[in-house]
């Protein structure tokens, strides 16, 4: 089976040479989402709001691919301040149910558009 591009207006449009997600067989690779509001393409303010916006954006892309956040097998979290990791855990628990996906948390120097957090995921359907 070939690659199928996944796209939705319910999440920010790609701002570079990438797709919101790509499905290969039963696996969907979701590009990293930052705290952009899809209606305005502007960054939301504050770490709590950015984390929620990121998960809402990912949720929209998973839905467009025919799944949900519960189908995510792996999540990668990129933070410009690892001191926000507990906040990611707290908010993530409102979006995911057990069994939780595998996850990595990585501290980075900077993110596009001066985002405080970026999250990507791998989803398995089938």
N, C-alpha and C positions, 0 to 999 in steps of 0.2 A: 504494500500500500504506500502511496506517495505522501507527500507533505500537504497539509491543508492549513491555510492561514485562517486564524480566528480573529474577528474584529467586532467591536461593538461601540456604539456612540455613548453607552452608559459608563464608559471609562475614557480617560484622556487618550486622544489620538497620539500615535507615535510622533515623537519630535526628532526623529533621526532615521537612520537606515535599519529599521527593525520592525517586526510585527508585534502586536499586543500578545499574541500567542501563536504557536504552531503545533498542530496535531500530527503525530507520526504513529499510525496504528492506534493503539489504545492509550498512548502516552501523550500528554499535552504539556508543552514547555511554555510557562507563562513568563513573559519579560518582566523585569523589575518595574514596580510601580512606586512613584513618589507621591507626595501629598498634593497633586494637582486636582483641582475641581474640574470635572469633565465639561461642565457648562461654560466655564469662563477661561479654562486653561491657565488659571492663576494658582499659585501656591497658597494653601491655607496656612493660618498662623498657629504657632505653638506645637509642641511635641505631641500632646494628647490628640489634638485635632488632626495632625498629620498622620499619626498612627491609624486612627479611625478611617481617615480618607483613603489611606493605602489599602487597608483591608476591604473597604467598600469597593475600591477599584478592582482589586483582585477578585472579589465576589462577583462583580459584573462580568469579568472576563471568563471566569469558570462557568457561569451560567450560559454565556454565549457559546461556550464549547460543549454544552450539554451536560455539565456536571455541577458540582458545588464545592465549597471549601472543604467539606468532609471527604472529598475524593483526592485531596492533596496528599501526596506521599512524602514530599520534602519541601521545606521552606527555608530560604536563606534570608537572614535579616542583616542589613548593613546600617550601622549607626555611626554618626559623627561623634557621639558621646556615649560610651558604654554605660555611663551612669543612668541612661534611660532604659536599660535592659529590663528592670523590674516593671516599668510602665508598659513595655511591650508585652511581657508575660500577662499582666493584669488585663489588658485590652484584648490580647489574643484569645484569652479564655472565654470572652464573650462572643467570639466568632467561630471557634472550633469546638468540637465535642471529642471525647475520648473514643477510640484511640487517636491521640494526637499525631500529627505528622512528625517525621524526623526533622531536625532543625539545626542550623548553624547560626551563630551570631558573630558578626565580624565588625571590628572597629575600623573605620576608614577616615582619611583626612578630610575628604569633602565628597559631596554628591551633586548631581546636576541641579541647577536652579537653586543652589544653597539649601537643598532639602536636608532635614535632620535625620530622616530614615528612608530607606528603600527596601522593598521586599520583593523577591521573586519566588516562584514555586514550580514544582513538577507535579502534575496531576495524572492519576491513572483511572481510566474509564474501562469498564468491562467486567 
